[in-house]
Amino acid sequence: MLKNNLKMAWRNLMRHKLFSLINISGLALGLTCSILIMLWVRDELSFDRFHAKGDQLYRVMEVQHYPGADDLMIDATPGPLAEALEQEIPEVIHAVRSTTWEWKQLFAHNDKVLKVNGRYTDPEFFEVFSFPLLYGDSTQVLQQPHSVVISETVARQFFDSPEEAMGKMFKVDNSKSYKVTGVMQDVPKNSSMQFDYVMPVDDWINSPGNDWLKEWGSNALRTFLLLQPGTDIAALNEKVKPIIMNHSKDSETEVFVQAVSDMYLHGDFRNGKVGGGRIENVRLFSVVAVFILVIACINFMNLATARSAKRAKEVGVRKAIGASKPALVRQFLVESMLVSFLALFLSLNLAGMLLPQFNDLTGKFIKLDLMNPELMLLLLGVAVLTGLFSGSYPAFFLSSFKPAVVLKGTVRLGNRVAVFRKGLVVFQFILSALLIISTLVVYLQLHYIRTKNIGMDRENLVYMPLEGELRSRYEIVKRELEDVPGIMAVSSANQNPLMVGNSTGGINWKGKDPAADILFSVMTVDYDFLETMGIEIKEGRDFSREYGTDTAAFLVNEEAARLMQLEEPVGEWLEWGNRGHIIGVMKDFHTRSMHSTMQPLILRLLPEDQNLVFARVAPGKTTEALAAIEQILKRHNPAYPFEYHFLDDDFEMMYRSEAIISKLTNYFAGIAIFISCLGLFGLALFTAEQRTKEIGVRKVLGASVSGIVFMLSKDFLKLVLIANLIALPLGWYLMGGWLNDFADRTELSWWIFAVAFVSTVIIATLTLSFHAIRTAVANPVTSLRTE
């Protein structure tokens, strides 16, 4: 029976090649987009879910309360917290500390030198997390000071094999010797923690000058927990909530835990609550995948119901000779399944060809592994659902024809069928219009971010790490850099001004309200920092070597002055580390992403405590300047490889996620519109075929070409107009919500919706015009010949 159904389905496809091509190509495009998005979503959902004890793994989050401001939520915690949790909370098996960032250090063995990215952590790290060791005992590898576990890649870069690396010594940053006690497998790409070495965290805490890490008031370590199986997380959060306040009397900081499996996707916190994160992109593109597939399925349904009159006699004859309604339903479903599986075959080939470009665009390492049973079942499931969804209505509709009626040639499809078909066209163009609106809004927001004056000049600004001998020779290096032709200014700071992570609430000033508790972003800088960064002074002056007291002075931004309620801040005293005067007010500049509000900022002059040196390069002199910079740094710091970064590259990376969304939305919107037009093209073709004789009569009676084109197009254009009337307010609502995630954002202008409206109308008109004009200019003699 199935074999016979397949034969008949194939013959029907071959009999109507153009309509079959439209159906298969539309579904293939829809499935290709859906497969690519599905692979991306599958990869995103897999992050941090490979740990064997994943359901017991949690990270500790802090909630810092500040009156008059939103709660701040961070994953940096005090050093003593881990021990307190292990001792005071019975549900905690292990509390493991780790540095909040990956640390790039210079590894040297004999003549080989390489910068390696890694972290400091507690000895239980490899017992808690599933980062398998190739060599070494997970319970012992980090027990001894100055021990290091390296990745397989690093082991092969320095030695012939991972096994040979065991027991070898590395010179780290030309100052410390570390012994290799373990070699781990390379960290999986779907881990939010990426590193190539691990060292004992106590080595860092016990280093000279790091006693502050042992204090309850300092946050510089992440704390991960391995909990007892079956722990009630809600009850646990009530227990851990006051633990910092219990140990630090003046603190109002609360604590809660978040599953490690959620920290990648749910990493956005707003006003003391988990507010979203990458999971929003996952949801967005999952919806887009469904939209595109639905648009493609609608084409099949529309064309099948539109052509139902031509198949009515076939149904009547088959019913007259004994075919049952279930048998006919099965036949038509087999036809839709055949189309779906042919489209799946084409889409798998197309997805395979596009996957390298898709990976480049999204920064992924996704593979289309057709030998993976789970993936194949998923793909087959999508194809089956697509076939059922697109073929179900036509199957039940066609099989319901009465043979006595259709064999007399009096088939009337009725208003309900026409309304259904029109409803499908409207729905298609609603989705298409929404995608056009989304594309425009995302593009405009990204353009706004890239072109907005952020308060500093990020162009032509290069920076290098101050490491090794450069720290002690900084003043000499700075003078030599300033003498390089093409370098306009040089300065240094303890952190990147685009991503200021240091903050404190322990600031005092004249007239401070005792109840005020404001969190200030803080930086230490060198002379000439504002000039190098292109930051403007609003009041007062910059740090200057002409004033010896500037080593105890401060600069604040406009937001800090506003929050301190200082009408004339210049000259007022301020206390941060030392007591000094405010000598200048800077114009506000963004120290974080535009998702965040403007932060109050304080700068302090501390040339001897910097991590980065910045150089502003004259336009067009970048190549020569970099060559000179490399020569100078190599001469003063020969043990370290030359490393540099551009500030505008960092700025682009901050919004990489939005850039990816913009590009993907562009591509998927274009494909969705093309598929919609493909369906409209098919319907226009069918309509033109159905009305050929009518048009011939009209032409004989004097109808103009323009009048016939308008007659054939107007019904479809009405549907496009209705779709826009629904899509435009819906798009305003949805994209307004998306823009609300940005503290600094573009406006939803009326012309965005006008462009979407005009675009859909023009695209639909061009699609319809081809057949309309072709039919209108045809010789009426040909169409009337048989009458």
N, C-alpha and C positions, 0 to 999 in steps of 0.2 A: 504493500500500500504506500509506504513512504517513498519507495523507489519511483512509483508511478506519479506521486505528487511532485517529486523533484523534477521528473522529466517534463511534466506539464508546466511547472513554474519556470523552468529554463526556456521552454519554447515560447512562453508568454513574454519573457524578458527579451528574447531575440526578435520577437515579432514587433516590439515597440522599442527599438534601440535608443532613440533619442530620450524618451521618458525614462527608460532604464538607466541611461547614462546620467541624467540629471539626479535621479534618486540615489544611485550608488556613489557618485562623486560628492554629492552633498553630505550623505551619511559618512563617507570616508573622511572628508574634511572635519566634520564634527567629531568623529571618533578619534582622529589624530590629535586634535586639540585636547580632548578629554583624556586621552592616554598620557600625553605629556604633563598635563596638570595633575593627573592621578599619580604619576610617578614622583612628581615634585612634592605633592601632599604626603605621599607615603614616606618619602625621605624625611620631610619635616617632622612627621609624627613619630619617627623612629629615634629621634634624638634623646640620648640619655636613658634609653629603655633597654639597653643590653646588659645592665648590671644584674648579676644573679640574685642579689638581695635588694633589688630595686624597690619592692613594696615596703621595705624597712628603712630606706634612705631618705633623709630630709636635710635641708639646710636651714640655718637659723637666720631670721630676719629681724632687724631692729625697726621700731616705730618711734621716731623722735617727734615730740610735740612742741610746737612753737605758737604762742598766743598770736592770734590775728593772721596766721598763715596756715597753709595746708600742712598736714603731717608729712614728714619725710621718712621714706622707707628705704633702707639700704641693707646690703648683705655683709657689710663690714662690721665686725664685732670686737669687743675687748679680748685681749690675750688670755686673761684668767677665766673667761666664761666657760671654756671647754671643761676644765677641771671641776668647776662648780656644778655643771650639769651632770657630770658623771657621778659626783658624790651625793648630790641632793635629789636627783630625779631617778627613781628606780627603773623607769622604762628605758633609760639610756644605757645601751650596752657599751658603745664607744662614742666619744666626741673627738672628732679629728679636725685640727686646725690646718689652714692652708692660706698662702698669700692670696690677696684679692686680685692680683694680676700675674701674668706670665713674665718671668724675669729673663732678659737676654744677657748672657754672660759669655766671656771669652774662655774657651776650653783650648788648652794646649797640651800636646803630647809629642815629645821629640820635636820634629820640624813641622808637624801639622798643627795648624791653628784654625779654629772655627768658632763663630758665634752661635750659641745654642740657646734655644728658648725653653724655659722650664719654670719650676716653682719649688717653694719650700713647704714641707708638710710634716705631719706627725708619723711615727713609725707604723701605726695601724692602717695607714692609707691603703696598702695593697690587700689587707684583710677585708676592708670595708667595701672598696670599689673593685669592679671586675676589669682591671687592666692586667692581663695575664703576664707572668714572668716567664721568659724563656730559660733564664738561669738565675739562681738565687732563691732563698727561702722568704716567702712573703712576710713571715713573722720576725725576720731578723735583718733584712737588708738595710733598714734605716735606724737600727738600734744604736750604732756607734756614731760619735761625732765625725764629721768630715767624710761621710760615706755618700755615695751617689749611685743612683740607678739611672741608666741611660736607655734610650730607645734602640731598637734593632738598626734603624737607619744610621744613627750617630755611631753605633758600634762598627758598622761596615765602612763608614767614612774614615774612621781612624785605624781600624784593624782589618785583618783578612776575614774574620768571622766574629759573630757575637760571642762565641765561647772564648775566643782569644782575649776579648776585652776584660774578662773577669780578673779581678785583682790588680789591674793596671792603675797607674796614678795619672791624674790630670792636674795641671796647674790651672787654676781658675782665676781669671782677672789678674794674672801675673802676681798673685799675692798668697793664695791659699792652695794647699794640696788636698785633693780628694781622691779616695780610693773607690774603684768600681766594685760594688758589692752585688749588683744585679743588672740584668738586661731584660727589658720588657718588650713585648710586642708593640709595634707602632700604634699610637692611640687611634681608634676608629674615627673616620671623618664625621660620623654622626654623634660625636661627643662635644658638648659645649665647652669642656675643658680640653685644650690642646697644649701639649708640652712634649719635650724631648729629653728632659731630665727631671729628677726629683731628688731633693736634698733634705736633711733633717731641719725642721723649722727652728729647733732650739739653736742651731748654728747662727741663724739670723738674729733671733731674739737676744742671744748672749753676746752679740758683737758690740764693740765699744760704741757708746752713744745711743744704744737702742733700749735703754731701760724703760723708756716711755711705753714700750710694747707690753710691759707687765702691769700697766695701770688700768683700772676699770674705766677711766674716762677717755681712753684712746681707742679708736676703732681702726684697725689695720689688717685684721685677719678674718677670713671666712671660717665659719664653724659648721661642720657637717656631722649629723647624728646617725648612728645605726641603732634603731629602736627594737624593742622586743616585738616578736610577731604578734599581730592582733591588737596593737596599741590603739586606744581610742584617741584620735588626734585632737578632737575638740576638748576632751578632758586634759590632755597633755598641754595644750596651748594655755589653758587656765592656770596650770601649774607653773609653766615657764614664764608667763607674762611678767611677773614682778621681779624676776631674779636679778636683773641689773640694779633696780631700785633698792633691793635688799642689801646689796653690797656697796652701793654708792649713794650716800644719803641725799645729795643734792640733785640726783638724776631723776628725770621723769620719762626715761626711755623704757619702752615696753618691748617684749620679745614674742615672736610666734615662729612656727616652723612651716616650711613649704616643701612639698615632695620634690626630690631631685629630678624626677621624671617630668615635672611641670616647669622647671626653672628656665628652660630654653623657650618654650612657647608662651608661657605666662610670666613674662619678665617686666611688664609695665605696671607700675604701682601709682595710684592716684588717690590722694587724700586718705591715706591709711588703708587702702583696699587694693586687692589685685584688680587692675583695670584693663588688662588685655596683654598686648605684645604681639609676637609673630603669629599667634593663633588667629588674630584678626585677618591676616593675609591668607592663612590657610582657609578660613571660612569664605573669604571674598572669592578666591579663585576656585574653590569647590562650587560655589554658586555659579561662577562664570562657566565652568565646565558643564554644569547641568543646563544652563541657558543655551549654550551653543549646541549641545546634543538635542535639546528639545526643539530648537529652531530647525535642525536638520530632520528630525522626526516629523515635524509639522509639514515639511515639504512632501514627504511620502504620503502622509494622510490626505493632504490637500489634493495632490495629483490623483491619488487612488479614488477618492470620492468624486472628483471632477470628471474622471473618465468612467464613472460607474454606469452611465447610460450606454456606453459602447460595450460593456460587459454584461448588460442586462439580459440580452438574448442568450448568451452563453450560459448564464445561471438558469434561465427559463428552460432551455433544452436539457440541461443536466438534471434539473428537478423533475422534468417531465418523464425522463427515462429511469427515475428512481433514486437519484442522489438525495441524501438526507441533508438537513441543515448543518448538523455537526460535521459531516464529511466536507461540505463546502467551506465551512469556517476553517477546518483543518487545511484545506487546499490553499486558501488565501493567506493563512498564517505561515504556511511553508514558503509561499512566495516572499513574504516580508522577511522571514528568517534567512532565506537565500540571499536576498539583497543585503541584509545586515551582516552576514558572514563574508560575503564578497567585499563589502565595505571594510570589515575588520581586517581582512587579508591585505587590502590596499593600505589601510591606515597603519598597520604594523610596519610595513615596508617604508612608508613615508615617515613615521615616527623614528625609525631606526636611522634614516638619513638625516633627519633634523636634530637628533639628540646631541651631537657634538656642539652644534651652534646653540642649542638650548642650554647646555651645561655652561658654555662660555658666558652666556647672558646672565644666568642665575648664580654662577659661581659654585655649581654643584658638581658631583662626580657620579651622576645617576647612570645606571646601566639598564638596558632592556633585556633582562635575562629570561628568555622564553623557556628555559629548562627549569625555572622555578615554579613548582606546582601551585603555590599560593597565588603567584602573579597570574599564571595562566587561567586558573579558576576565576580569578577576578575579571580578567579580560573577557573570558567566555561568558561570564555572568552579565557583563555590560552589554555584550552583543545580543544575548538572549533577551534581556530586558528591552533593549532598543528595538529589536524585531517585534516583540510583543506589543510594546507601546505604540510603535508606528503602524503596526498592521492590525491591531485589535478592532478599532472602529471600522475601517474599511471591510474587514472580514465579516463582522456581524451585520453591517449595513448591506453589503452585496448579497449575502446569503439569505437576506430577508425578503428579496423580490418574489412576487407571486408569478408563477409560470403562465397562468391564464392571461395576466395583464401584459407581461413583457412580450409574449409571443404575438400579441395583436399589434405590437409597435406603438403602444400608448403609454410608454414609461414617462412618468413625471416625478422628478426628484423631490419636489416639495420645498416649501420655504424653510423647513427645519434644517435640511441638508445645506441649503445656501447660507443660512445664518451660521451654521457650524463652521463651514468653510471660511466664511468671512471673519468669523471670530478667531480662527487660527491665524489668518493673515494679520489681523490686528495685533494678536499676541506676539507674533514674530517681530513686528516692527516696533512694538513697545520695548522689547528686549534690545533690539538694535539701537533705538534712540537712547535708551539708558546707557548702553555701552559707549555711544558717541559722547554723551554728556560726561560720563566718567573719564573718558580719555582726555577731554578738554580740561576738566577740573584738575586732574592729577598732573597734567602737563603744566598748567598755569601755576599750580602751587610749587612745583619743582623749579619752574622758571623764576618765580618770586623769590624762592630761597637762594637760588644761585646768583641773582642780580641785586638782591637787597643789600643795602649798606649795613653791614653787621657791626659797624663802629670801629673796625680796624681794616687796614689794607692787607688782605691775605695773598695778593698777587706778588710774584717775584720774591718770595720769602722762603729761604732755605734754612734748615736747622740740623744740627748734628749733636749726638750725645756727648756730654762732658764726662769722659771716662779715662781711666788709667792716669797717665802723666799729665793729661790736659787740665785736670783740676788744679794741680799745684802750679802749672805754667799758664793759667788762663789769661792773666793780664798781658803777658808777652804775646800770646797767641792773638788776643784781641787787637793789640796794636798792629801786628803784622797783617791781620785780616783787613783792618781799616785802611792800610796802605795799598791794598790790591785795587788796580783800576777796575771799575765796574761794580765795586762793593760800596754802597752808599752809607750804611750804618751797621753797627754790630752791638749786640747786647746778649744777656743771658737771663734765664728764669729757672725756677725749680720744677715747672711743669708747662705743658702745652696750653697756651691761653684759650684755645678753642674748647678744651676739655678739662676745665679746672675741677679737680676732684677733692682738693683739700678744703675743709670748712671747719668752723668753730663757732660755738655760741658764747664763748668766754670773753666777750669784748665789753669793755666799759668806756664810757665817754661822759663828758660834762652834761649834766641834766638828765641822765638816763633814768627812766622810770624803773624802780626796783622790780616791778612785775614784768617788765619787757624781757623777752627771751628770743632774740633774733639770731638766726643761723647765717653767718657771713661766709662767703667764699673768700679764701685768702691765698695770696701768692707772695713769694719772695723773689726780688728781681735785682738786676744790676742797673748802673747808670745807663742812660740812653735807651731804656726799654720802650718808652712811649714813642720816641722818634722812630725806632726800628720797626715797631708794630704799626705805625701810622695811626696811633690813638690820639685824639684831640683833648686838650685841656680846656675845661669850661671856665674854671676859676682858679686863681693861684698860679702855681708853677710846678715844673717837674723836679725830680731829684737832680741835684747839681753838686759837682765837686767843689764849687766855690763856697759851699756851706758845710762846715764840718759837722754841724748838728743834724744833718739829714740822715745820718745813720740811725737816729732815733725818731725819725719823722715818718709820716704815712701819707699815702694817696688813697682817696676813696672815689667810688663812682657815684653818679647822680642818684641811683637807686639806694645806695647805702646812706647817703646824706638825707634822702627823703624819709627812710625808715627810722633814722636817728632823730628826725624832726629838728634838724639844725638849719636855721634860716641862713646863717652865715658860717658855714663849716670851717672855712680857712682860718687857721689860728686857734681853733678849739683843741683841747687836749683829748687824746684817745689812748687807751691802754690795750695792747696786744703783745704779750711777751715783755715789753717794756712800755714805759709811759712816755709819750711824745705828742707832738702837735701835727694836726692835719695841715699840709702845706699846699695841697691842690685837690681839685675835684675833676675827675675825668668824665668825659661824655660816656654814656653807657655803651658797652659793646658786649656781644654775645659770648658768654664763657661756657655755654652748653648748647645743645641742640635747640632748634626753634620749637620743639615740642614742649620745652620748659619756658617758664616765665623768666624775665630778666632777674639776675641774681645780684644781691648787694655784694660788693667786692672791695677788699682792702689790699693795698700793695705795701710791702715793707722792703726797704733797701738792705740786702744781705748778699753782697757779691761773692762771698766765699762759700756759699751754700747753694750752688746751682747744679742743675742736671742737664740743661740744654743750652747750646749757644746758637743764636739766631743771626743771620746776615741778610740784609736787604740788598738785592742785586738790581742793577740798572737794567731796564728793558733791553732785550737783545744781546745782553752780555753774559747770559747764563752759562754757556759752555766754557768760555774763558775763565769765568769766576770759579766754577766748580773745579776746574783743573788746578787753579792756584790754591784754592782751599784744600784740596787733597794733598798737594805738595807740602803745605804748611803743617797740616795735622799729622802727616806721615813723619815729618822731620821731628816733631815734638812728641809723638806717641807712636813709635814704629811698631810696637807689638800688636797694635789693634788695626783691623782692616778699616778702610774708609767707609763710613756709613752716613748717608744724608737723606733727608726727607723734605718735601715741599708742603707748606702749610695748606695750599689750596687743594692738594691731593687728600690731605686729612679731612678737609671740609667736604669734599665729594664723598669720601668713605662714610661720613656721618649720615649721609642721606642715600646710601647705596640701596637700602631697602625700598625707598620711595622711587629711586631711579629704575629699579627692576620692575616695580609695579607699573610705572609709567610705560615702559617698553612693552611689557607683556600685555597690558591693557590695549595699547595701540594695535599690536598684532592680532589679538583675539577679537577686538572690535571689528577690525577689517575683515577677518574671516567670517564672523557672524553676519556682517552686512552682506558679504558675498554670497553666503549660503541663503540668506533671505531673498536676495535678488535672483538667485538660481531658481528658487521656488516660484517667485513671481514671474520669471521668464517662462517657466513651464506652464503656469496657469494662463499666461497671456497667449502662449502658443496654442494651447488647447481651446481657449475662447475664440481665437481667430479661426481655427479650423471649424469650430461649431457654427460660426456665423459667416462662413465664406459666401454662401448663396445670398444671405440677407444683404451682405455688403455689395455683392454684384448687382442686386436689384436696386439698391440705393444709388449706386453709381450711374446706372442706366437712367434713373429718374432725376439725375442732376446733382447728387450729393458731392461736395468738395472733398479733397483729400484731407484737409485740416479738420473738417467736420467729422469725418469717419475716424480719424486718429483720436479726436476728443471723445467720440462715442465709445471707442474701445478702451480708453484709458480712465475715464472719469470714475467708474465704479471702484477701480482699484485705488485710485488716488484718494477717494473719500475714506477708504479704510486706513490709508497712511495718515491722513489728517486726524482721524479719530484716535489712532495709536499715539500720535504726538500729544493730543489733548490729555491723554492719560499719563504718558511718559514724562512730560515736562515737570509737572508738580511732584511726581514721584522722585524724579532725578534731583530736584531741588532739595527734597527732604533727606534723601540718602547721602548725597554728597555734602550737604551741610553738616550732617553728623560726622562724616569723615574729616572734614576740615576742622571740626571742633577739637580734634586731637592735637592740633597745633596751637600753641599760645600766640604765635605770630603767623598770620595767614593772609592769603589773598581773599578778595571778595567774590561772592557769587553774582556776577554781573548778568544783566538781562540778555546781553548779546551771546552768551554761552548757549542759552536755550534757543535763541534765534538761529544760531549756526546749526545746532542739532536739528531743528525743525526744517530749515532750508535744505540741509544736506540730505535728510531722508526723502524729502519731496523730489529733489533733483535726481537722486540715485534711482528712486522708483520710476520717475518719468523717463529717464534714459533707458531703463530696463524694459519698460512697456513700449517705448517708441519704436524699437527695432521691429517687432512683429506688427505693431499697429500701422506703421508707414508701409512696410512690405505688403501687408494685406490691402491697404488703401490704394496703392498704386498698381495692384495687379489688374490684369485685363479681365473685365467682367464676363467676357465671352467664355473664358475658360471655366468659370464657376457655374455659368448658366447653361452650358452645353448639353447637360444630361436632362434638362427640363423639357 
